[in-house]
């Protein structure tokens, strides 16, 4: 970091350095410390830089660059530290930047030993979680962009100067490819090509084998369980996050419940499985090492061994980064990141045939707004499989595309109606059927590969589409389309029209009306009822910041969606700013007015 900062300074770049520390502090004129995962420290840093008119237009994030370390994230403390320096650091940084009025800021996220290119890298899977925020920032923020540059640190001081220059030139280049790896003299760009796997001549699955399935009471996992039982007579240990009701309650539930979805479907399939094979149903938090050890021990006590593991537990990501709490993001990472860690600890001494990790194409495509944490979790699975390809028998990550399955609605309950409708249409058009998924499973296990995409669509085409789908471009198109419209009269609303009563309300109403192309906005009119959405809201916030010359939080659109509520919130911010000023600052402000 120091060498790169020096190189940038010598090439006419104004450089501020920020290093990990115990809290926000200024250590020199252009040096600070912050806690890597703490949002409030980033807020304090940006406030300080803003006061000095030094807000950045480029950020180089180097906290995922570490010396090669075997097992850097193979302890609980090590994994937590790597997540703090990668995913949570970027998550907090981007949210803090989202509250600052910047024209544009580009973030170059530098990592070491995250990507496998030459096969000699000491992969640290936790670093791969930075892919989630890095991929999704362009789709969630109008004025932010980022790229990932993976490096291998030079071997000695003699190579440091040349390597620093090469990295510096990469940072100053205008070519902002999303995912780049620098290896030796070569610059690698990530891309995907189809490579069909031939049909297996014979199955790698054992007849009567014992298979442990996490997420085992979910739709896809249960379908795989049925396939294993029906075609291979497999004995099954199904691990679910939520316990099933007591057995004596099942008959009554099955008489009244819908047996094609929800709890009714799960109970029906478990009963059908039990009529065909031996089934052990366990309730455990897959992210808890102690609970997973207990689940593995119970499975071995019941069946004598475990031959294979299907890690299908997962939680979908919902909500853009700016509105998402750290706790909500952690809940998405938990089953895939911490769940894989817990499994690796619990299965350390079990001689498996394979461990199959259920990943998603979102690790490559991003998945769209609201999926930064889910993309990150799946990127971890992909990297874990590459690192541990032969550690747990054959370890392989399968990045599944959309599935077409009966209970898909259960996974969409947190999405807005229009998003749910789009996902329904996509799944119907491109979804993988259960039979296709089972056939893919057989083919994958018959070949020695660490990572496979299974989808009915062209992966590279999806990646290219995602790269072009920036929030700025979408908003530009929306604005061009809206500006070509005439002003429309106020639509019928559930609230009567109330005239804005003061200059603050009038200016807010004018800005909203101009953006939405509505000629009359009332003080009690709700932004979302008028046809607004989060993307349009970002533009309105930007204009409010410029007009009122203050840091209007982006969350104001959601927390105070009417004109009068927004005006009150902004007035409160302005009053607090004035009260915090020194007398001479207030005097100067009055003179400017």
C-alpha positions in Angstrom: 0.0 0.0 0.0 2.7 2.4 0.9 4.7 1.8 -2.3 1.5 2.3 -4.4 0.6 5.5 -2.5 4.1 6.9 -3.2 3.9 6.0 -6.9 0.5 7.7 -7.3 1.7 10.8 -5.4 4.7 11.0 -7.8 2.3 10.8 -10.7 0.3 13.9 -9.7 -2.4 12.2 -7.8 -3.7 13.6 -4.5 -3.5 10.6 -2.1 -5.2 10.0 1.3 -4.2 6.8 3.0 -6.6 4.8 5.3 -5.4 1.9 7.3 -7.2 -0.6 9.6 -7.2 0.5 13.2 -9.3 0.3 16.4 -11.5 3.2 15.4 -11.7 6.4 13.3 -8.7 8.6 13.9 -6.5 11.0 12.1 -2.9 10.0 12.3 -1.3 12.6 9.9 -2.4 15.3 7.6 -3.5 12.8 4.9 -3.7 9.6 6.9 -6.5 8.0 8.9 -7.4 4.8 10.6 -10.8 3.1 10.7 -12.3 -0.2 11.6 -12.7 -2.1 8.3 -16.3 -3.3 8.8 -17.8 -0.4 10.7 -20.1 1.9 8.7 -19.9 4.7 11.3 -16.1 5.0 10.8 -16.5 5.4 7.0 -19.2 8.1 7.7 -16.8 9.9 9.9 -14.0 9.6 7.4 -16.1 11.0 4.5 -17.4 13.8 6.7 -13.9 14.9 7.5 -12.8 14.7 3.9 -15.9 16.6 2.9 -15.2 19.4 5.3 -11.8 19.7 3.7 -13.2 19.4 0.1 -11.2 16.3 -0.4 -13.9 13.8 -1.2 -12.4 11.1 -3.5 -13.2 10.5 -7.2 -11.2 7.3 -7.0 -10.7 4.8 -4.2 -8.2 2.0 -4.2 -9.3 -0.8 -1.8 -6.3 -2.9 -0.8 -7.5 -4.6 2.4 -7.9 -8.0 0.6 -4.2 -8.0 -0.3 -2.3 -10.2 2.1 0.9 -12.2 2.0 0.3 -15.8 1.0 -1.0 -17.6 4.0 -2.0 -21.2 4.1 -5.4 -21.5 5.9 -5.9 -17.8 6.3 -9.7 -18.3 6.5 -9.8 -21.8 7.9 -10.3 -20.8 11.5 -13.4 -19.0 12.8 -11.4 -15.9 13.7 -9.5 -16.0 10.4 -12.7 -16.3 8.3 -14.4 -13.5 10.3 -11.3 -11.2 9.7 -11.2 -11.9 6.0 -14.9 -11.3 5.6 -14.5 -8.0 7.5 -11.7 -6.9 5.2 -13.5 -7.9 2.0 -17.3 -8.1 2.0 -18.2 -6.1 5.0 -15.6 -3.4 4.3 -17.0 -2.8 0.8 -20.6 -3.1 2.0 -20.0 -0.4 4.6 -17.9 1.8 2.3 -20.5 1.8 -0.5 -23.3 2.6 1.9 -21.3 5.5 3.3 -20.5 6.8 -0.2 -24.2 6.5 -1.0 -24.9 9.2 1.5 -22.4 11.7 0.1 -23.1 14.0 -2.8 -20.4 12.9 -5.3 -20.4 13.5 -9.0 -18.8 10.1 -9.5 -16.4 7.8 -7.7 -14.7 4.7 -9.0 -13.5 2.0 -6.6 -10.7 -0.3 -7.6 -10.9 -3.4 -5.4 -7.5 -5.1 -5.2 -7.1 -8.6 -3.9 -4.4 -11.2 -3.8 -4.9 -15.0 -4.3 -8.6 -14.7 -4.9 -8.8 -15.9 -8.5 -7.3 -19.1 -9.7 -5.5 -18.4 -13.0 -2.2 -20.3 -13.1 -3.1 -23.0 -10.5 -0.3 -21.9 -8.1 -2.3 -19.4 -6.1 -3.1 -20.1 -2.5 -6.8 -19.3 -2.7 -8.5 -17.6 0.2 -12.2 -18.2 -0.5 -13.5 -15.5 1.9 -11.9 -12.9 -0.3 -14.2 -13.9 -3.1 -17.1 -12.4 -1.2 -15.9 -9.0 -2.4 -17.2 -9.9 -5.8 -20.8 -9.4 -4.6 -20.6 -5.7 -3.8 -18.1 -5.1 -6.6 -20.4 -6.5 -9.3 -23.6 -4.9 -8.0 -22.5 -1.3 -7.3 -23.1 -0.2 -10.9 -26.6 -1.6 -10.8 -27.5 0.1 -7.5 -25.8 3.5 -7.5 -25.9 6.2 -10.2 -22.6 7.7 -9.4 -20.4 4.8 -8.2 -18.6 2.1 -10.2 -16.0 -0.5 -9.4 -13.8 -3.2 -10.7 -11.9 -6.2 -9.2 -8.2 -6.6 -9.8 -6.6 -9.7 -8.4 -2.8 -9.9 -8.0 -0.1 -12.2 -6.8 2.4 -10.2 -4.6 5.9 -10.0 -6.1 8.5 -12.3 -4.6 11.0 -9.8 -3.4 11.8 -6.1 -3.0 13.7 -6.2 -6.3 10.4 -6.8 -8.1 8.3 -4.4 -6.0 9.1 -1.2 -8.0 8.2 -2.7 -11.4 5.1 -4.4 -10.0 3.9 -1.1 -8.3 4.3 0.7 -11.6 2.3 -1.9 -13.4 -0.5 -1.8 -10.9 -0.4 2.0 -10.8 -0.8 2.2 -14.6 -3.7 -0.3 -14.4 -5.4 2.0 -11.9 -5.0 5.1 -14.0 -6.2 3.3 -17.2 -9.7 4.2 -18.4 -10.5 0.6 -19.3 -12.6 -0.5 -16.4 -13.1 -4.2 -17.1 -15.1 -5.6 -14.2 -12.9 -8.6 -13.3 -9.2 -8.6 -14.0 -6.3 -10.7 -12.8 -2.6 -9.7 -13.2 -0.2 -12.7 -13.4 3.4 -12.1 -14.3 3.5 -10.0 -17.5 0.0 -11.0 -18.4 -3.4 -9.3 -17.9 -6.3 -11.8 -17.7 -10.0 -11.0 -18.2 -12.6 -13.3 -17.0 -15.0 -14.9 -19.5 -17.1 -18.0 -19.9 -17.4 -20.6 -22.6 -19.7 -23.6 -22.9 -18.0 -26.9 -22.2 -20.7 -29.7 -22.2 -20.1 -32.6 -19.9 -20.7 -36.0 -21.6 -23.3 -38.3 -20.2 -21.8 -40.6 -17.6 -21.3 -44.2 -18.6 -22.0 -45.3 -15.1 -23.1 -43.4 -12.0 -20.6 -42.3 -9.4 -23.3 -42.5 -6.8 -23.3 -45.6 -4.7 -26.2 -48.0 -4.6 -27.6 -47.8 -1.0 -25.2 -44.9 -0.3 -25.6 -42.5 2.6 -26.1 -38.9 1.7 -26.4 -35.8 3.9 -28.4 -32.9 2.5 -28.4 -29.4 4.0 -31.4 -27.3 3.2 -32.9 -30.7 3.0 -36.5 -29.6 3.5 -36.4 -27.1 0.7 -37.9 -27.7 -2.7 -34.7 -28.4 -4.8 -33.0 -30.4 -2.0 -36.1 -32.6 -1.5 -36.2 -33.2 -5.3 -32.6 -34.3 -5.2 -33.4 -36.5 -2.2 -36.2 -38.2 -4.1 -33.9 -38.8 -7.0 -31.2 -40.4 -4.8 -33.8 -42.6 -3.1 -35.6 -43.7 -6.3 -32.6 -44.3 -8.5 -29.9 -45.4 -6.1 -31.8 -46.6 -3.0 -29.9 -44.0 -1.0 -30.3 -43.5 2.8 -30.8 -39.9 3.5 -30.1 -37.4 6.3 -32.1 -34.2 5.7 -31.0 -31.2 7.7 -33.4 -28.3 7.8 -33.2 -24.9 9.6 -36.7 -25.1 11.0 -38.0 -28.1 12.9 -40.9 -30.2 11.6 -44.0 -30.4 13.8 -44.4 -33.4 16.1 -45.2 -36.6 14.3 -48.6 -36.9 15.9 -49.7 -33.6 14.3 -48.8 -34.7 10.7 -52.1 -36.4 9.8 -54.2 -33.4 10.8 -51.9 -31.0 8.9 -51.9 -33.1 5.8 -55.7 -33.3 5.8 -56.0 -29.5 5.7 -52.8 -28.2 4.2 -51.9 -27.7 0.5 -49.6 -30.7 -0.1 -48.1 -29.0 -3.2 -46.5 -26.1 -1.4 -45.2 -25.1 2.0 -45.2 -27.3 5.0 -47.8 -29.6 3.6 -45.5 -30.4 0.6 -42.5 -31.0 2.9 -44.4 -33.4 5.1 -45.9 -35.3 2.2 -42.5 -35.8 0.5 -40.8 -36.8 3.7 -43.6 -39.4 4.3 -43.2 -40.7 0.7 -39.4 -40.9 1.1 -39.8 -42.8 4.4 -42.0 -45.4 2.5 -39.2 -46.0 0.1 -35.9 -45.7 2.0 -34.4 -44.9 5.4 -34.6 -41.2 6.2 -33.2 -39.2 9.2 -34.7 -35.7 9.5 -32.6 -33.3 11.6 -33.1 -29.7 12.7 -29.9 -27.7 12.9 -28.4 -24.3 12.1 -26.0 -25.2 9.3 -23.8 -22.2 10.2 -23.2 -23.5 13.7 -20.2 -25.8 14.0 -21.4 -27.6 17.1 -24.8 -28.3 15.7 -23.3 -29.6 12.4 -20.9 -31.8 14.3 -23.9 -33.2 16.2 -25.8 -33.7 13.0 -22.9 -35.6 11.4 -22.5 -37.7 14.5 -26.2 -38.6 14.5 -26.1 -39.5 10.8 -23.1 -41.8 11.3 -24.6 -43.3 14.4 -27.8 -44.1 12.4 -26.2 -45.3 9.1 -22.6 -46.1 10.0 -21.0 -43.6 7.5 -21.6 -40.7 5.1 -20.7 -41.1 1.5 -21.6 -37.7 0.1 -22.9 -34.3 1.0 -25.2 -32.0 -0.9 -24.9 -28.5 0.6 -28.1 -26.9 -0.7 -28.9 -24.5 2.2 -29.3 -20.9 1.2 -31.2 -17.7 1.8 -32.1 -15.3 -1.1 -30.9 -11.7 -1.0 -33.5 -9.0 -0.9 -33.0 -5.3 -0.9 -30.4 -2.9 -2.3 -27.2 -2.3 -0.3 -28.1 1.3 0.8 -31.3 0.0 2.5 -29.9 -3.3 3.8 -28.6 -3.7 7.4 -25.4 -5.6 8.2 -27.5 -8.1 10.0 -29.7 -8.8 6.9 -26.6 -9.3 4.7 -25.0 -11.6 7.4 -28.2 -13.7 7.3 -27.7 -14.3 3.6 -24.0 -15.1 3.9 -24.5 -17.4 6.9 -25.8 -20.7 5.3 -23.4 -20.6 2.4 -20.2 -19.1 3.9 -20.4 -20.1 7.5 -22.4 -23.2 6.6 -19.6 -24.4 4.4 -17.1 -23.6 7.1 -19.1 -25.6 9.7 -19.4 -28.5 7.3 -15.7 -28.5 6.6 -15.0 -28.7 10.4 -17.7 -31.3 11.1 -16.6 -33.5 8.1 -12.8 -33.1 8.6 -12.3 -36.8 9.5 -15.1 -38.3 7.4 -13.8 -40.1 4.1 -16.4 -38.7 1.7 -16.8 -39.6 -2.0 -17.9 -36.0 -2.7 -19.2 -32.7 -1.3 -21.4 -30.8 -3.8 -22.0 -27.1 -3.1 -25.1 -25.6 -4.5 -24.0 -22.2 -5.9 -25.7 -20.0 -8.4 -25.0 -18.2 -11.7 -25.4 -15.0 -9.7 -21.7 -15.4 -8.7 -20.9 -14.5 -12.3 -23.8 -12.3 -13.3 -24.5 -10.5 -10.0 -28.1 -11.4 -10.1 -29.5 -7.8 -10.3 -30.1 -5.1 -7.7 -30.5 -6.4 -4.2 -28.3 -9.5 -4.7 -24.9 -8.2 -3.6 -24.9 -10.5 -0.5 -26.2 -13.5 -2.4 -23.7 -13.0 -5.2 -20.9 -12.8 -2.5 -22.1 -16.0 -0.8 -22.1 -18.0 -4.0 -18.7 -16.6 -5.1 -17.4 -18.0 -1.8 -18.7 -21.4 -2.6 -17.0 -21.3 -6.1 -13.7 -20.3 -4.6 -14.0 -22.9 -1.7 -14.5 -25.7 -4.3 -11.5 -24.5 -6.3 -9.3 -24.5 -3.2 -10.6 -27.7 -1.7 -11.3 -29.7 -4.8 -9.9 -32.9 -3.4 -10.2 -32.2 0.4 -13.6 -33.7 1.0 -13.6 -36.4 -1.7 -14.5 -34.6 -4.9 -15.5 -31.1 -3.9 -17.4 -29.2 -6.6 -19.5 -26.0 -6.7 -22.4 -26.2 -9.1 -23.6 -22.7 -10.2 -27.2 -23.5 -11.0 -29.3 -21.2 -13.2 -33.0 -20.7 -12.6 -35.0 -23.7 -11.5 -38.5 -24.6 -12.6 -40.1 -26.1 -9.6 -43.6 -26.3 -8.0 -42.8 -24.5 -4.8 -40.8 -21.6 -6.4 -43.2 -19.0 -4.9 -41.9 -19.7 -1.4 -38.5 -18.1 -2.4 -40.1 -14.9 -3.8 -42.1 -13.7 -0.8 -39.7 -10.8 0.0 -39.7 -9.3 -3.5 -42.0 -6.5 -4.8 -44.9 -7.7 -6.9 -43.4 -6.4 -10.2 -40.1 -8.1 -9.5 -41.9 -11.3 -8.6 -43.7 -11.2 -11.9 -40.5 -10.8 -13.8 -38.8 -13.7 -11.9 -41.9 -15.9 -12.5 -41.7 -15.2 -16.3 -37.9 -15.9 -16.3 -38.2 -19.2 -14.5 -41.0 -20.3 -16.8 -38.9 -19.4 -19.8 -35.5 -20.6 -18.7 -36.0 -22.8 -15.6 -34.1 -26.1 -15.1 -36.5 -29.1 -14.6 -35.8 -31.6 -11.8 -35.0 -34.3 -14.3 -32.5 -32.1 -16.0 -31.0 -31.2 -12.6 -30.6 -34.8 -11.6 -29.0 -35.7 -15.0 -26.6 -32.8 -14.5 -25.7 -34.1 -11.0 -24.8 -37.5 -12.4 -22.7 -36.0 -15.2 -20.8 -33.6 -12.9 -19.9 -36.3 -10.4 -18.5 -38.5 -13.1 -16.0 -35.8 -14.1 -13.2 -34.3 -12.0 -14.0 -30.6 -12.1 -14.2 -28.1 -9.2 -16.8 -25.7 -10.6 -19.5 -26.1 -13.2 -22.3 -23.8 -14.4 -25.6 -25.5 -15.1 -28.1 -23.3 -17.0 -30.3 -23.2 -20.0 -28.8 -19.8 -21.0 -25.5 -18.6 -22.3 -23.4 -17.6 -19.2 -21.2 -15.2 -21.1 -24.2 -13.5 -22.7 -25.7 -13.1 -19.2 -22.5 -11.6 -17.8 -22.2 -9.1 -20.7 -25.9 -8.1 -20.2 -25.2 -7.6 -16.5 -22.1 -5.5 -17.2 -24.1 -3.2 -19.5 -27.0 -2.8 -17.0 -25.8 0.1 -14.9 -28.1 2.2 -12.8 -26.8 5.3 -14.6 -27.6 3.9 -18.0 -31.0 2.8 -17.0 -31.8 6.1 -15.4 -30.5 8.0 -18.4 -32.9 6.1 -20.6 -35.7 6.7 -18.1 -34.9 10.4 -18.0 -34.8 10.7 -21.8 -38.1 8.9 -22.0 -39.7 11.0 -19.2 -38.3 14.3 -20.5 -39.9 13.7 -23.9 -43.3 13.5 -22.2 -45.5 16.4 -21.5 -46.3 17.3 -17.8 -49.2 15.1 -16.7 -51.9 16.2 -14.2 -51.7 14.9 -10.7 -53.0 11.3 -10.7 -55.9 10.2 -8.5 -54.6 9.4 -5.0 -56.0 8.3 -1.7 -55.0 11.6 -0.2 -56.5 15.0 -1.1 -54.4 17.7 -2.6 -52.7 20.0 -0.1 -50.8 23.0 -1.2 -47.1 23.1 -0.2 -46.9 25.8 2.5 -43.3 27.0 2.6 -40.3 27.3 0.4 -38.8 24.0 1.5 -42.0 22.1 0.6 -42.4 24.0 -2.6 -38.9 23.2 -3.8 -39.2 19.5 -2.9 -42.6 19.4 -4.7 -41.0 21.1 -7.7 -38.1 18.7 -7.9 -40.3 15.6 -7.6 -42.8 17.0 -10.2 -40.0 17.7 -12.6 -38.5 14.2 -12.3 -41.8 12.4 -12.4 -43.3 14.8 -15.1 -46.3 15.6 -12.9 -47.4 19.3 -12.9 -48.9 19.5 -9.4 -47.5 17.7 -6.3 -49.2 18.1 -3.0 -47.6 18.4 0.5 -49.2 15.1 1.6 -48.5 13.2 -1.7 -46.5 10.0 -1.3 -43.5 9.7 -3.7 -44.2 6.0 -4.3 -47.9 6.5 -4.9 -47.0 9.0 -7.6 -45.1 6.3 -9.5 -41.6 6.8 -7.9 -39.2 4.0 -7.2 -35.8 3.6 -5.6 -33.9 4.4 -8.8 -35.8 7.6 -9.4 -35.4 8.4 -5.7 -31.6 8.4 -6.1 -31.9 11.2 -8.7 -34.3 13.2 -6.5 -31.9 12.9 -3.5 -29.0 14.1 -5.7 -31.0 17.2 -6.7 -32.1 17.9 -3.1 -28.5 17.7 -1.9 -27.4 20.2 -4.6 -30.2 22.7 -3.8 -30.1 22.6 0.0 -26.3 22.2 0.1 -26.5 19.5 2.8 -26.1 15.7 3.1 -29.6 14.5 2.6 -29.6 10.8 3.5 -30.7 8.5 0.7 -33.1 6.7 3.1 -35.2 9.9 3.4 -37.2 8.7 0.4 -38.3 5.6 2.3 -38.5 7.0 5.8 -40.2 10.3 4.8 -41.9 9.7 1.5 -44.3 12.6 1.4 -43.3 16.2 0.6 -44.2 17.5 4.0 -42.3 14.7 5.8 -39.3 15.2 3.6 -39.4 18.9 4.2 -39.5 18.4 8.0 -36.6 15.9 7.8 -34.4 18.3 5.7 -35.3 21.3 8.0 -34.2 19.2 11.0 -30.9 18.4 9.3 -30.3 22.1 8.5 -31.1 23.2 12.0 -28.8 20.6 13.5 -26.0 21.8 11.1 -26.5 25.5 12.1 -26.6 24.6 15.8 -23.3 22.8 15.5 -21.6 25.9 13.9 -19.3 28.4 15.6 -20.6 31.9 15.8 -18.2 33.2 13.1 -19.4 30.4 10.8 -23.0 31.4 11.3 -22.1 35.0 10.6 -20.3 34.1 7.4 -23.3 32.0 6.3 -25.7 35.0 6.9 -23.4 37.3 4.9 -23.4 34.8 2.0 -27.2 34.8 2.0 
